[in-house]
């Protein structure tokens, strides 16, 4: 087997993912992890003190889950308030002086819901990034001679500029940092000009490029010669209807990446994302309401929670029991593709969950149904909220764009079909308002599916 054809980026570690041997490696790292956070990270030391535990009390990940509450963006915002939005003091408290003195790059979330969550990159992080994203890139079939066009936002975005570090250990890969900020016309033109054959971006942007390619280039998007689409930062790449459209229109293999350290495989049916980071980060599930641990059993669903096991070189998840607020479903049985690692699917974001007559509904589930009716619809839609979520005053209101070749006389039948499918899958019957094609604004970063009408009253 040649180096280019090897099964894994790391042939020593990756075969051990999701095995007893790997769990032993994780347990051996726990004591030093706890001591680092207690001694060097004030935020986590205070959390342990408040829980009445010391590092020596934590003998297992079960002990950790029982003793220390989860944390996330909401707690970070409390810290920002505590320090009057003085970010320098906030970051010292959240991440510790040792790591902040070692900071190399500062990125953030998109900040669409308020003050963005910081994702600092430390000098010691760069080696870990090269390793973990080497594993991810290899599974997405990045190889020598390929040209990767970065279509994520580059300005302060955690999924953008770090690309320059992420894939540096894949020999012969050229990275072209175009960025979503340049707009779709220049993005398409640069991809064509520099002959990129891999594109990383949000599913929303990839979908928009399908619509814009003929207008900008005079050819369908398939003419670009993209062999690999790597999408993340929002749901979409794991939704069958979205996935099928993107792969068909681009003539490419689509890989779903993110919500942790994972990448989907090339199996014909979406199997979820393979977790590739057992030796760097412990993954767990908790009940979204009670935060009680959920056993990692095949098919289990819960809020994903992460604890870094190499805290000096951590990536994105910098604290004990940190959550990105995503609801995952896990699959621990072997994948039919033959690759290692348990798998996880994104069900939705905990803070995006809506309740219609007590039924939980996620925008990603709505998106899946809507996209199943393309080309009779464009795929663009909004969920209109009259009161703050999660409660929804029935019926759930949707604005949906009909397709280019659909006449008004066809809309009643189309509406009936969508409602029936929505009820069968999501147990709801929405109220649909029809919009002409291209009425709704297209997103080049993350699409905001919720229209908060209550803020305009």
N, C-alpha and C positions, 0 to 999 in steps of 0.2 A: 504493500500500500504506500503510495507516494505521500509526501507531506501535504500536498494540496487535496488529496482524497481521503485523508484521515477522518474518522467518524466525528471526533470531538476536537475542539480547540485545545483542551487540556485532557490528554488521554490518561493521565494519572488520577485526577480528581473526579472528573465528570461521570465515569462509570460507577462511582460510589454514591452519587446523589440519591437521597431517599432510601438509604440502606441502614442497617443496624450499625455497621462500621462507621458511617457518617454521623449517626446520632451520638456515638461514643466520642467522636472528635468534637462535636458541639458541646457535649457535657464537660469535656476537659477544658474548654475555653471559658466556661461560665464564671468560674471563680475570679479569673483575672479581669473579665469584663465587669463584674460587679465592683471589684476594687477600683478599677479605673473611674467608673462613674461616681463612686462615693468620694474618692480622693480629689478628683480633678474637674468635676462638672457640678457647680453649685445647684443648678436646677434639679438634677437627679439626686443629689445628696439630700436636699430638702424634701424631696418626695419620699425617700427612704426613711428619713427622720420622722416625717409625719405619719408614716405607716408603722413606725416603731420597730424597724428591722435594721440590721447591719448586713454587710456583704456576707459575713460568716453564717447568717441565718438562712441564706439562699443556697440550698444544696442541689436544686433541680429546677427545670423550667416550670414544673408544676408549682413549686414553692414561689417562684417569681410571679406567676400569673395570679396566685392567690393573695400575694402580699402587696404588689405595686399596681395601682390603677393605671389604665391606659392614658396616653396623652396624645395631643394632636394640635391642629391649627388653632382651635378655640383657646387652648391653654397658652399657646404662643401669644395670641392677641391679648390675653390677660397680663402677660409679662410686659408687652409693649406699653399697655396702660400703666402698669406699675412703675415703669421708668419714663413716663411721659413721652413715649415714642422716641426716646434716645436710643437709637439702634446700636450704637457702640456698647453702651452699658447692657442693653438687652441681650446682645449676642454673647458677651462675656459670661453672663449669667446662664444662658441657655446651653452654650457649647463648651465653656471653660477656657481659661487663659492659654493653656498649652496648645490647644488646637487653634485658637484664634491667632496666636503668634505664628502659627504655621500656615495660615490661610493663604491660598494661592489665587483663588477665583471666587467671586461671590455671585451667585445666581439666585433666582426666586421662582415661585409659582407665577402664573399669569396675573394674579391679583384681581381677578374678575369679581370677587366677592368682598373686597376690602383691601386692607394692607396685605401685600404679598408675603407669603411664608418664605423665609430665607433658606437657601440650600447652599451653604458654603462648601467649597472644595479646598482641601488642604494639600500641601505638597506631598504628604504621605499617602494622600488619597489617589494620586495619579497612577501609581502602580496598581492599586486595587481596581481602579476604573479600567485600565488597560486589560487586566485579567478578566474581570466579569463581563465587560462588553465585548471582549474578544470571544468569549463563549457565546454570547448572544449573536454577534455578527456572524460567527462561523455557522451557527444554526440557521441564520437567514441567508446562508450561502454567499457571504462576502468572500471574494477571493482576489488573488493577485491580478492586477490589470483592470479591476473594476473601478468605476468612478461614481462616488456617492454624492448626490446633490442633497444638501441639507435644506429642507423646506419648512422646518420648525422656526419659530421666532428666535432671532439671535440676540435681541436686546433684552438682557437680564432674564432670559428664559432658561429654566433648568434643562429643557430638552433641546436647546439650541447650541450655543457656543461650546458646551462640554463635548460635543461631537468631535472636536479637534483633539481631545484627549482620549475619548472612549475607544476609538478604533485604531489607535496608533500602532498597536502591536500586530495587526493583520498586515503582513508584509505585502507590499505592492499595491495596497489600496490607496486611491487618491480621493481626498475629501474636497468638495467644492461648496464652501459656505455661502449659499445664496441668500437664504432667509426669507421668511414669509413677508417681512416688511417691504420688500421690493415690489410686491403686487404680482398678480397672476400673469400679466403680460411679460414682464421681465423674467419671471421665474421660468415660464415656458421657453422663452427665447434663449436664456442661459443654458437650460437643460439641453436644448437642441445644439447650441453653439459649441458647448464643451463635451457633447456626446456622453452625458451621464447615463449609466445604465441601471443605477439604483437611486431611488427617491425615498427620503424619509420625511414624513409630514403627518399632520392630523388626517383622519379619514374625511373630515369636512373639506379640507383643502384639496385632497385627491379627487373627491367628487366634483368639486367646483372646476378643477382643471379639465375634467371631461366636457363640461359645458362650454368652457372658454377656448379649448384647443382649436376647433374649426374656425372660430372668429379670429384668433390671434395668428395661428400658423397656417390656416387654410387646409389643415389635415386633421383627422381624428387623433386623439391622444396616443393611440397605439403606434403611430408613426414615429414617436420619439425613441422607441426601442428600449424602453424600461423593462428589465428582466425581473427586478425585485422591487416591490413596494413594502416599506417598513413603516407601519402606522401605529400611533399611540397618542397619549395625552387626553384621550376621550374614548368613550365606547364607540363602536362602529366596525372595527376590523374583525371582531368576533361575532357580529350579527350576520347570519347566513345570507340574507338578502343584500346587505351592503357589500359583503365579501364577494359574492358572485358577480355583482355589477362591476366592482373595481377590477377584479381579475380579468373579466371578459373584455372590458373597455380598454384596459392598459395592455392586455396580453401578457400579464406578469403574474408571478407568484406573490401573494400578499401574506405578510407576517405581522402578527399582532404582538406588540411589545409594550411593557410597562406595568404600572400599578404594583411596582416591586421590581425584582430582578428576574424577568422571564421573557420568553419568546415562544410563539406558537411554532408548530412544526409544519411540514409540507404534506401532511396527510390530506386526501381529498375532502374529508369532512372535518370541520373545525373541532379540535380536541382540547381547546384551552391553551394556556401558555405554560410551558415547562419551566419550573423554578430551577434556576441554575446556581444558586448562591448559598447552599446549605453551610458551607465552610466559612462564609462571611457574615451571614445573617440568619437568625432563627425566625421562622415564620409560624404564626399561630392564628387561631380564630377565636372570637368571642361573640356571645349573643349581643346583637346591636342595642338591645334595651337594657339588659341586666349587666352586661360586660362580664358575665360568667364564662369561663373557658368552654369552648366547643371542641369535642374530640376530633382529631384529624382522621376522619374516616371517609371512605369513598362516597362522594355525593353530599358531604356536609356543607352547610352554608353558614356564613357569619361575617363579622367585621374583621378584616385582615389586620393583624398586629405584628410589628417587627421589632426585634432587638438585635442591634449590631454586635457581632462577635469579634470584630477587629475595630474597636472604637476609635483608635488613632487614625485609621485610614478609611473611616466609614463614608458611604455615599448616600446622600439624600435622607436616610433615616438615621438621625444623630443621637437619639435618646432612647432610654429604656422603654420598651413597650409602646412604640410610636405607631400611630395609625394615620394612613392617608385618607381615611374616611370612606373607603371603598368596601362594598359588600362583595365577597367572593364565594364561589362554589368550588370545592376542591375535588380532585380525582386522584386517588392514591394507587389504583391498579395500573399495571403496565400499559403504556400507550401503544396502540397498534402500529405506530410509526417505528417503534423499536428504540427510541431515544430515552435517555434517563431523565429522572426528576419527576416529582409529582406535578400535577397540572392544576391550574386555577382559571376560572372564568369570572369575568366581572359581571355581576348581576346589576349593579347600579351604585350610585353614591348614596351614602346614608343621609346626607343633607339634601339630596334631590328627591327622596322618596315622598310620594303623594299618597293620601288616603282618600279613596272615594267609597263612601258607604262602608268604611272599615276595611276595604280591600287595598293592600299596598300596591302601588303602581310606580314603576320607574320610567323616566323618559326614554331610556334605552330600549325598553320593551315596546313603547309606542313607536319609536323609530323603526324597529324591526318590522312591525306590521305595515307601516306606511311605505317603507321601501319595497315591500313585497308587491306593491301595485305599480311600480315603475314599469313602463313609461306612461301609464295612464295618469300618474301624478309625477311631479318633478322630484319628489323626495323631500322637499323643503316644507317644514311645518313649524308651528309654535303651539305651546300649551298656554292658554290664557287663564291666569289666576286672578280671581276677584277678591280673595282674602289671602293673607300670608300662609305659606305651606307649613306643615304637610296637609292640613285639612283642606278639602275641596268641596265647595257647594255643588252638589250634583245638578246637572250632568257635567262631566269634564268637557271643557270647551277647547276645541282645536281649530286653528287656522291652517288650511292645507292648500297648497298650490296644485291645480290640475295640470295635466300634461299639455304639450304644445298642440297635439292633434286631437284634443278632446273638446267637443262642442258642449254648450250648456245643456242641451237636451239629454246628453249622456250622464250628466252628473247625478241625478236621482238614483240610477241603477248602481253607479260607482259608489255612492255614499252608502247605499244599503249593504253592498258587499264588504266595504271597510268596517262598518259597524258590526256586522256578523262575525268577521274575522277577529275584530278587537274583543268582542264578547267571548268568543271561543278561547282566545289565548290569554287575555288580561282580565276577563270577567267584568268588563265595563262596556257601556254603550255611549260613546261620546256625542256631543253636539258639534257638527262640522260646519264651519264657515269657509266657503270656497274663495280662493284668490287666483288671479291670473298668473301665468308663469313669470318668474323673475320678479315678483312683487316683494318677497322677503329678502332682506340683506343676507348675502353670503359671507361666511366667515373664512378668513385665511388662517386663523389660529383655532380656538375652540368655539364651537357653535353653542350659543345660549338658547336652549329650547324653551325656556320659561319666559313668558311675557307677563310681567307683574303689573297688571291693570290696576291693582289696588294702590300702587304708588302714585298713579296719575289722578286719583280722585281728590 
